[in-house]
Amino acid sequence: MSTAQRPIFLNLLVFDSDFQSGSSQVDLVQKAIDLGFTHIEIRREYFRNVDTELQQIRELVNKFDLTLFYSVPDQLYIEGKLNPKLTTYLDESLFLGVTQIKWTIGDFDTELQQNELKVLLKKGVKITVENDQTQESGRIAAVESFMKQINTTSLPIGYVLDLGNFRFVGENEMDALDKLAPYVTYLHLKDVTYQNEQPLAIDLDSGVIDWQSVLHLLPSIPVAIEYPTSSTNAILQAKEKIQEALSYGQTN
């Protein structure tokens, strides 16, 4: 996949300080557009008024021909059963024209419930799960167990590798890649540093993660800038670094 074919998404977490200061998710989408992004990952928890903002964001999607992914901080499984809210999230996705949605695995107890998952998949939105910052859904073993079971079926469920989150559960991203690389369909890029021995997400090249090596080990998937940033310049610098890394990977 060439650089032109491998889009760089902007996850709206980059504007977390703006959101905390009162900006709406509509404002954040417009800000991403103003920075030149047409591939944007919106966040369910950033809606202040879901119905109103869904309509406004759909207008921006149509006006600027945006490609949207949807990050939803909810679980696929609750107490071993599929989360009853999943249909609502998928309906929101369809309204916006979202092509991919992301949840965490949650309380999975080995029973996939394939028939129910097939009903969700028939809605036409690509379903993915991500390693989060919890022991339940964020550890290598938890993700591997779930994705191994998915691979025994024909269910097209993908895996979002969040590069920094393994540090928050006491594990290492390179160990994760050894086990999970075959399942990865989307990559959340960030770096991690430590303050008082606690991990903290930070700008690329400012921490301990060799993100460029990971980028080259996973050559054919979309990537996202996904961490709180301090300025628009930091976002544009991250985009430039990723573009440079992708171009380097094609010529070496």
Summary of the structure (lengths in Angstrom):
residues: 252
radius of gyration: 17.5
end to end distance: 14.5
largest distance: 48.2
contacts: 791
relative contact order: 0.13
helix: 44%
strand: 23%
